[in-house]
């Protein structure tokens, strides 16, 4: 499915815009472009999560290969410098394709074909780079320079004055970046490695420049590996934080293929289209260990690669699609248990910081999405044992919301609706903030928050009933909210206010948040109101890749997500399209119109997007204006999850 020839591979702009991703299930990743040019500070062959799943540190930036065949040298790497692109190895790139999630480059060197593969060992901070001479009349000599670093993956490097210790070990080299740094091992079972210490200076990162960020950096050439390949021979370079990593590249590749085959088998999607099967592989890349001494099976979800960590809101929105639709309920249960241990004052964490152990509690909706994730899990599994374990946590959540918790989050005793917000903080998923500027503060009673609150209370009433407990207190609260929810309806415009009881009165801007009052399992709207919400979102907010975050006719609308941080964050929820919102729209459309074929048809463009930016993945956001260019992270958990969930819900056998 994801297979490109010369028409893309030899075009530096096209090949440089498409990014591949491999992961290890512990927060580490490798990432780059089809062309080989590093365009982001996050691109590298080994970005190791030294404090899994966070503490991500760039250890290996890239390899620089030269193949000698039939008396001629072929430079296969492609580097962009401040003033030039050299060498231009993409000119030798005949084909790029994915084998599952494993990227494969095929280079032509005269009449010879050389394949290169990159993958990670599951559960290890180890990357394999394998070269195989597929075709040739003669042997090929391959010289591979390894460019290393040791920095936070958000940063850039100035190498002036930095001396690393490069020393020999069995079958390779060890790099100590500085005293106390985690060592890096560069090893191979059948290739000779020579130490080096040459800084390659002033790489230019074009995507960072477009984002208004520091776009220049240096990397250290620490090793040169040389080997000779006969036709059909292969060799593997192993980059790892462990000296015990296996050097058997063939066995490691078989293990990765087996891992992906097992994931597809669990999903029971043998008859699904190839793109849907690939979404299962994509889903697996976000699930990570979050082990702790008191939680050895701790599990979480990375919100997006490359720069997001595990966020509570994103985890709960993504959980059903990433785990339940892929046949992994045991993973869902582990995640729910893990987050249940972190509930504090009736809230789950919004974010686990890259540095430090203290989670951040600064969201009004993540906890309500946690309840919805439990509802989805129990509906799929009928696991009353886990429900019984978590029910006291859920009761505590309701109690804290009733009496009030952080940031003014509290039930209004006058109508039972949930209000939240204080000046200077952003509590909903529309959470952009630039210094002291909260772009969308939404103080008051946001529509989706109260849809989630209503849905949560209905779910708890059902939970109580199933566990033989008194359901009436939850049902009575929900009944009251259903009556009060009519305050959200703007009869003049025929859709819901985005926020009511805010500092400036009701907010009548047309945003997509009201779609959740239709898409969630329990809706507080009448059937007629549900239909108007869906049709209004379809006419003003729907794009091929998701819903706009603000209607285009609004004076504050921004149709392009570009520029520096202030410009980008100012547009983040002011018109930018969010891919994950297509899932709730499809669910709502199906609920209102009961037409699975039509509902499923809205997913087609986003499914095609698997080949358009983050290869085999779904982007975070898109421009609000045509041609709806992908922006943000090229791999976003809830984008993949909601697409999988919506496809499953509308599949023919349902």
Protein Blocks (a to p, Z undefined) as FASTA:
>chain_A
ZZcdfklmmmmklmmmpccdddehnopacdddfkopafbfkbcfbdcdfbccehiacfbf
bdcddddeehiacdfbdcddfkbccddfklmmmbdcdehjaccddddehjaccddddddd
ehiacdddddddfbdfbdcddddddddddddfkbccdfehiacdddddehiacddfbghi
acdddddfkbccdddddddehiacfklmmnopafbdcdddfbdcdddddehiacdddddf
bfkbcfblklmmmmmmmmmmmmmmmnopmkgcfklmmmmmmmmmmpccdddfklmkgccd
dfbdfkbccdfklmmmmmmmmmmmnopaklmmmmmmmmmmmggghiacfbdcfbdjbdcd
dbfklmmmmmmmmmmmmmmnopaklmmmmmmmmmmmmmmmmnopeehiacdfknopaced
dehiafbfblccehjacfblopajdfklmmmmmmmmmmmmmmmmmnopafklmmmmmmmm
mmmmmmmpcfknopacfbghifnopafbdcfklmmmmmpmbdcbdfklmmmmmmmmmmmm
gcfkbccfbdfkbmkbcfbdgdjfklmmmmmmnopacfklmmmmmmmmmmmnopaklmmm
mmmmmmmmmmmmmghiacfbdcfbdehiaehjfbdfklmmmmmmmmmmmgmkZZ
